[in-house]
């Protein structure tokens, strides 16, 4: 006896994007790359403001890639994918932060 499951809210699949959404994601990625590049090459802003714009564009571009290309959103079907991504960021933070902490501690003791 096999039991079949109806496709519904419990169906967890990666969303398939249309040509329009991929194009929009690509255009947004290009804009978010060109703006910091132009700011750095022209020197239009002071150093601190340029760095702030660069970091802001980088964070926004990460969100654009997660939404338009990896299809991660706040839907219930993507809960476990988002949770595993957050866990990965946490582990990376621990490894990088712990390594920097150890190197700083060793440097101050020498």
C-alpha positions in Angstrom: 0.0 0.0 0.0 1.5 3.3 -1.0 0.2 6.6 0.3 0.2 9.6 -2.0 0.5 13.1 -0.8 -1.4 15.9 -2.4 0.5 19.0 -3.4 -0.3 21.8 -1.0 1.2 23.9 1.7 3.5 21.1 2.8 5.1 20.9 -0.6 8.7 22.2 -0.1 10.3 22.9 -3.5 12.5 25.7 -4.7 10.4 28.2 -6.5 11.1 28.4 -10.2 11.6 32.0 -11.3 10.4 33.4 -14.6 12.5 35.2 -17.2 11.2 38.5 -15.8 12.3 37.8 -12.2 15.7 36.6 -13.3 16.1 39.7 -15.5 15.1 42.0 -12.7 17.5 40.3 -10.3 20.3 40.6 -12.8 19.6 44.3 -13.5 19.5 45.0 -9.7 22.8 43.1 -9.3 24.4 45.1 -12.0 23.1 48.4 -10.6 24.3 47.4 -7.1 27.7 46.6 -8.5 28.1 49.7 -10.7 27.1 52.3 -8.0 30.0 51.4 -5.6 32.4 51.0 -8.5 31.6 54.5 -9.7 31.8 55.9 -6.2 35.3 54.5 -5.7 36.6 55.4 -9.1 35.3 59.0 -9.1 36.0 59.7 -5.5 32.7 61.7 -5.3 32.3 61.0 -1.6 34.6 61.1 1.4 36.3 57.9 2.4 33.9 57.0 5.2 30.8 57.7 3.2 32.2 55.6 0.3 32.8 52.7 2.6 29.3 53.0 4.1 27.7 53.0 0.6 29.9 50.1 -0.4 28.8 48.0 2.6 25.1 49.0 2.2 25.2 48.0 -1.5 26.9 44.7 -0.6 24.2 43.8 2.0 21.4 44.8 -0.4 23.0 42.7 -3.1 23.1 39.7 -0.8 19.4 40.1 -0.2 18.7 40.5 -3.9 20.7 37.3 -4.7 18.9 35.3 -2.0 15.5 36.5 -3.1 15.7 36.5 -6.9 18.2 33.7 -7.6 18.0 31.3 -4.6 14.2 32.0 -4.2 14.5 32.4 -0.4 11.6 34.3 1.1 9.5 34.4 4.2 7.0 31.7 3.1 6.5 28.7 5.4 7.9 26.3 2.8 11.3 28.1 3.0 11.5 28.0 6.8 14.1 25.2 7.0 16.2 26.6 4.2 16.3 30.0 5.9 17.1 28.4 9.3 20.0 26.4 7.8 21.3 29.6 6.1 21.2 31.4 9.5 22.9 28.5 11.2 25.6 28.6 8.5 26.1 32.4 9.1 26.3 31.7 12.9 29.0 29.0 12.4 31.0 31.3 10.1 30.8 34.1 12.7 32.1 31.7 15.3 35.0 30.5 13.2 36.0 33.9 11.9 35.4 35.7 15.2 37.2 33.0 17.2 40.1 33.0 14.8 40.4 36.8 15.0 40.1 36.7 18.8 42.9 34.1 19.1 45.2 36.0 16.7 44.6 39.3 18.6 45.2 37.6 21.9 48.5 36.0 20.6 49.6 39.3 19.1 49.1 41.2 22.4 51.1 38.5 24.3 54.2 38.7 22.1 
